[in-house]
Amino acid sequence: MSVPRQLALALPHAESFAREDFLSGSSNAAALGMIERWPDWPDRALALVGPEGSGKSHLAAIWAEKSGARRIAARALGETDLLGALATGALVVEDAAHELDERALFHLLNLIREEDAFLLMTAPTAPTTWRVALADLVSRLRALPLVALSAPDDALLRALLVKLFADRQLAVDESLIGYLVTRIERSFAAARETVALIDREALRQQRPVTRALAAETLKLNPA
């Protein structure tokens, strides 16, 4: 008689965006350095670009804490009192390439200079690749300084996996981490998805998180 499969309850887990919890490595050193050297930036606006889960939001949170910046989504720009949003002298606009209000962004880029304020925009790709029709905005975006995050190296991927398990209150050994590093896609998104899958399977089977469980989980959920 087969044992019925149990449903794993997806419980929320805390992820710290504090500076001390940011994992630095060769893939993000330039971006972290730019955030930490503020206000000594090459311009009053900066684009922070990188793939999903690469640390853009974490770096934006670090800069917001440092600068007192407010944070808004790009899709909300057209409905936002931009002058009020710049009241602290700094603003983060996240996911800037998504549902972008071109006229609102152009107005914002003008405002930060008029108000001596700073702007940090996050996006998955460089501003020159965004679908923008407004000629004046295209020109501004071409001149915008940017700093990019890239795929993690082995050391950073190992540290990231350990942190992601720790965020879920899971202590894991080195053999499990080493196994995963050689078998998952070298990306932040893949690391997050893999840890979530293993955590769910451990809950479903009521088993500890081990290399054996990880192997079974990856076999059931091939990339």
N, C-alpha and C positions, 0 to 999 in steps of 0.2 A: 504494500500500500504506500503510495507516494505521500510525502509530507507536503501539505499545502504551502505555497509561497506566501510569505508575509509581506505586507506593504510597508516600506520604510517611510516614517514620518519625517518630512523635510522641515527641520527646525532652523530658525535663523541663527547665524553665527556672527560674532563681532569681528570686524576687520579694522585694525587701527591704521589711521592715516597720519600718525604722528611722525615727526622727523626721525626719531630714533628707531622707528620701525621700517624705514625705507631701506631696501636692500640695494646697495650700490655695486656697480660692476662696469666693465668696459662698455656695455651697451647703453648705459645711461649716465655715464660720468660727465659728459659734456652738458647734458640737460640739467643735471643736479648742480653742476658748477654755475650755470647761468642763473638758476633760481636763487642760489645762495649769494651770488655777487650783486643782486638787486640792492639799491637802485642804479648800480653802475651797469646799465644796459646800453646797447648800441642805438636803441631807439626807445620811444615811450610805449611801443606795442611790440609784442613778441608772439610768434606762433610756436606752439609745442606740439610736435606731430609724432605719431607712432601707432603701431597696430593695437587692436583691442587688447586690453588687459596689460599693456606694457608699462603702466605706472603713470600715465598722464594725469589722472584724477588725484593720485597720491601727491605728485609734485605740485599740482594746482592747490591742493589743500595746504601743503607746506608753505607755498608762497602766500596764500590767503592769510595764514596765521602770521606770517612775517610782515606782510604789508597792510593788513587790515582789510583786504579786498572782500567785496561781496561776490557771490557766485550766481550766475544765471545761465540757463540753457539758450543756445543760439536761436531756437525757434520762438523764444519769448521776447526777443529784442524789439519787435515791432509793437508789442503791447506794454513795454517798459518805459517808465520815466527815466531816460538815460542820464539826465543831469542829476537826478536823485540817486541813481545807482552808483554814480561817481562821487558821492558825498564823502567817502573815506579817502578819495584820491587814488583808488585802485579797484580794478574790476576783473573778474575771471568770466570769460564766455566759453562754455564747454560745448563740445561737439559742433564746432563752428561751421562745418561743411554741410550740416544736416538742416534742411528746411530753412535755409538762410534768408533773412529779410535784407536784401542788398542795400536798400536806401537807409535802413536803420543802422546797418554796420558802417556805411559810409559816413553817416552823421556822427556815429560814435567815434570813429577814427579822427574826425575833425574836433570833436569835443575834448578828447583826451589831451590834445595840444593846447586848446584854449584854456583848459582847466589845470594844466600841468599835472595831469593824472597819468596812470599807467594801466595798460591792458595786457592780459595774458589770454590767448585763445588756444584751446586744445582742439585737435582734429586728427583723423587717421591718416590724412595725406597733406602734402604741402599746399599752401594757398593758391599757387599757380595752377593746380590741377582742379580747383573747384569750378563748378559750372556757374559762371557769373556773366551776366549780360551788360551790367552797368559799366561803361567804359572807364569812368573815373575811379571806380572801385577796383577794376582790374589793374589799373596802373598802381594804385596804393598797395594792393596785395603783392604785386611783383617786387616792390621795394621793401616788403616787410621782412625783417630778420626772422630766422627760424632756427630751432634746434630740434634734432630728431632723436628718437629712441629706436633702437634696433633689437633684433632677436638676442636673447640671453646666451652667454657662453656657458660652459659646463658648470663652472663654480657658482654663477648666479642662478642657474636653473636648479642646482642642488639646494641652495639657500632658500629659493622661492618655494620649492616643494616642502621643505621643513616648516617654513612659516605658514603655508596654507594648511598643513595638517595641524599645526599648533593653534591656528585661529579656530579650528574645530575641536580644540581640546584633545587632540590625538598625538600621542608620543610615538614616534616611529624610529626604527633602527636604520643604520647606514646601509645595510644590505638591500632594504626596500628602496631607499632613495637611489642607490646606484643602479638598481634594476630599472627603475622608471626613467632615469636620465637617458639610458641607452635605447629606450623603446617608444618614447612618446615624441610627438612633433616638437621641434625646438621653438616653442613659442609660449608666451605668458598665458594665452587663452587655453592652449592645450593642457598646460599644467593645472589651471583652475578646474577645467572640465574633468580631468583625470582624478584629481583629489576628491571632487564632488561625487563622482561615480563610485570610487572605492569606499567613501564614507557611507553612501547609501546602501551599498552591497553589504558592508559590515553590519549596519543596522538591521537590514532585512534578515541576514543569516544569524544575527546575534553572535558574531565572531570578532576576535580582535583583528586589527589591521596589520597584516603580515605580507611578506613577499608572496606567499602562496595565494593569499586572497587577491592580491594585486594581479597576479598572473591570470587567475580565473576571470577576474573582472575585465581585463584587457582582451582576453579571448572571446568573451561574450559581447564586448563592445569594441570591435576593431575600428581603427581610425579610418 
